[in-house]
Amino acid sequence: MSADSRIDAYAKAIREIVAVEGYVAEVEDELFRFARVFEGNDGLRSALTDTASPAERRLALADDLLGGKALSVTTAVVGFIVSIGRANDLPAIVDRFIALAAEARSHEVAEVRSAVALTDVQIAQLAASLSRATGKQVEVKVIVDASVLGGLVARVGDTVIDGTVRHRLDQLKDSI
């Protein structure tokens, strides 16, 4: 079984489990946030992917991180992925799960990076703007990223819309 088909199989299984539990949107958001933290934190990534460490220890760490802060189904999904030794694949599995869930709703996922958290109103306005720009129904997932000096970077599928201050300054520099 190829890595892509394995990731797809895990994502489909998670979608089915979460759909039965009835918490699709909440689990999508929690898994999305956890996957982004996992990607951005070398220590966490090392601790959860270290196969020399007993599975129980890695599972306990995941439970400590999520327990009480996330739905039990979210904690169980992360725990499952970690316990079977697939933590390295966690971001890809989560991203595929989110894409499948959005696809089931005939939506596309937009990953938006911003220096600050966005309000619900701003997210709704951004979703409407991205929907008009791409011609697709868009759901926005926001990543707060301090490296974004100002503005936003949005990725919808293969389309990247860079409205950051850094990008505008680079354009200005190139034109001068």
N, C-alpha and C positions, 0 to 999 in steps of 0.2 A: 504494500500500500504506500503510495507516495505521500510526502509531507502535506501537500495541498489537499489531497483527498482525506487524509486523517484529520486535518484542521476543519475541513468542511463537515466531516462526520460528527466531530465533537460539537461544532457550532449548531448543527441541526438537532442533536440530542438535547443540548441546552435549551434551544428554542422550544422544543416539545415539552420539556419539564417545566419551564417557566410559564408557558401558555396554560398548562394544567393548573399550576399554582395561582395563576391570575394576576401576576405582578410584572408583566412584561416591561412596561415603561420604567418602573422603579429599578428593576434589576438591570436593564440596559444602562441607565444612568450610573448606578453603583459600579457595575463592571467596567464601564468606560472610564470612570474616574480612577478606579483601582489599577487598570491597565496602564493609564498614563503615569501614575505615581510609580508603578513597577518599572516602566521604561526609563523614567528619569532618576531613579535612585539606585546607584550601583550596589550599595550595601544590601538593600532589600532584594534586588535581583540575584545577587550572589548567594544570599542566605536561602532563598526559596528554590534556587536551581542546583544547589550543592548536593549532588547525589551521594557524596561521602557522608553527609549528615543523615541521621536516621529520618525516615519519612515521618515518624511521629513528631519529631522536633520541628520539621518544616511545616507540618500541619498545625501544630500548636502556635507557631508564629503567625500563620495566616489567620487562625482563629482569634489570636490576641489583637491583630490589626483590625479585623472586621467585626468581631463579636460585639454586639450591642450598638454598633454604629451602622450596620447594614442589615437588610432583611436576612433571615436565616437561610433562605434559598440562595442568596448571593454568596453568603459565607460557605455554604455547602458546595456550590459550583467551584469557587476558588480552591477550596479544600480538596475537592476531587481532582482538579487539574494538577495541583501541587503533589498530592499523594501518589499519583500514577507516574510522576516524573516528567510531566509535560509543561512545567512552569516556563521553560524557555519559549514555548509556543503560546503562552497565555495571551499576549497582546494580539497575535494573529487570530486566535480562536475567538476572542472577544470582539474584535473588529468584524470578523465574518458573521458572528451571531447577530451583531447590531445591523449589519447590512441585510441579513436574511429577514430579521424582524421588520425592518423598514420596507423591504421589498414586498413582504406580505401585506403591508398597508399601502402599497403602490407609492411609496415615498423613497427619497434619496437622502442619505446622511451627509450633512455638511460639517466638517471638523473645522472649528473656528478658533484661532489663537488670538488672545487679547491680553494686554498687560494688566487689566483689571477685570474683576467679575462683572458680568452684565446683568441688568435687571430683567425680569420676565418680559416687560414691555419692549426693551431693547432687543431681546432674543426674538420676540414675535415680529418686530419690524425688520430685523435682519433676515429672518426666515422668509418673509414676504418679498424682500428685495432680492434675495438669492433665488427664490422661485421664479420671479420675473426675469432675472438675468440668465438663468439656465433653462427655463421652460419646463422645469420639473418641480414636483411638490417636494419641498425640502424640510427636513428636521435638523435643527441646529444642536450640535454638541460643542460646548465651550470648554477650552483649555486655557486656564490662566497661566500665562508664560511671561515671566519678567524680562526675557530677552526682547520682547516686542516693545519698542520704545513708545509707541503710540499708534493708534489705528488698529486694524485687524488684518489677519491673513485667513482666508477661507479656502477650504479644499472640498470640492464636490466631485467625487469620482476622480477623474484625471484632470479636472479643471481647477486651476489655482487662481484666486483673485487676491492680489497683494495690495492692500490699501494702507500699508504701514508708513510711518514717517520715514523710516530708513529707506524704504523702496522709493519714495518720492524724492528724497535727497539724492539717492543714487541716480535717478533719472535726470534730476537737475544738473548734477555733476557731469553726466555724460553729454548733456546738451551744451554745456559751457565749454 
